[in-house]
Amino acid sequence: MTPGPYNLSVLRVINLRGRRAAGVRPDYAAIVPRADFDVAAAMEVVRPICDDIARRGIPALADYSLRFDRVRPIDFRVPPAALENAAARLQPDLRKAFATAIERRRRVCEAELGDTGGEVSVAPGAVVRRRMIPINRVGLYVPGGLAPLASSVIMNVVPAKVAGVPSIALASPPQIDFGGLPHPNILALCHILGVNEVYSVGGAQAIAMFGYGVPGLCPRVDLITGPGNIYVVAAKRLLKGRVSIDAEAGPTEIAVLADATADPVHVAADLISQAEHDPLAAAVLITDSDDLAEGTQAELSAQVPSTKHVERIAQSLAGRQSAIVMVDDIEQGIEVANGYAAEHLEIQTADAEWVASMITNAGAVFVGPWSPVSLGDYCAGSTHVLPTGRCACHSSGLNVRSFLKMMHVVSYSQAAFAEVARKVEVFADAEDLPAHGAAIARRFFPSTRVQ
């Protein structure tokens, strides 16, 4: 095959066949390098921006809006009429698509909510209750750079609403084409979902606005969620501790674990769908089938030139972060998939449900030929705000519980307290914290001395 103008015809191939037979267990976590994503360096870029916004407030927002978004909104807080107008102008088919996505996401969120409380009686008269309390105020970020991700409004707002968050603010970059307002679809969804506090602020400056608060404009929040570029991620890392954050999301990733039963047309289309997001997006096929690998390469060559964002997609597929990984069998493929811990993992194999049950590390798993990642991006009901960069080994996607905090409420009767009091004193003495023990003893003997 002859490479196209962007080397469209090939993904690089990583051959892991025979490694296990040779007694060498590869470091599957490192088989496909991720795209360069230096958050530490980006932090040094955003630090003065965040500090300036904390110091100067609205004038600083105006300066950075002109510098980065090339437009200064008339009002940084979007007027309610703009939200209403955007919703009123939605095309009927788009409104129906929004309604389906919202309804399915809400149903899954309500199921996730599950047990929001309960109590445990550890002894007669000794009760520990669990209270799940919504975060008081959250700031949601919705990107608007390469693509105006209206779907991220649903993915952030619906679980926050189901969790019962009382104060929700949302920020998205101002757009030159829309008079300094965020994209109309984003505004329309805000109106449909009942979010009235919306800001025309993008990038690191939006995160700083949320994290520090801007007098006369936006009170500070307690939690910041939502995806963004490297500068958004760096600002979130910088402000972590001052506020809570959901995650440090890097470039999007798709891995497809497939065998000879998979259709190369589907596999190629799904790899392209995520490559469309960003030149740094990762597209990885893990397979034991030479025919599927060859067929997928041929389909990439055929499909990519007809896509709208051909250059962006070609850069992603040609990047170091994208590859076909050849394995001996699907069992080794499962090991590779768990080691790689992709943001999105598709299973297109025989007995796909069993294979999916063996996956322990993935942001979300899409099972079978009729569950592509694009479905999850919009209308599956699942979340699309997912861990990247192998963080799926230890982190979950954004969900209802991301917007809740657990509080224990302890209630002991006098008799229950007396039953365990001596044990607490012994424990405190072992840790050389005598005042802890005295706080127990004084309830029985008020004149107790601390030794």
Disulfide bonds with the S-S distance in Angstrom:
none
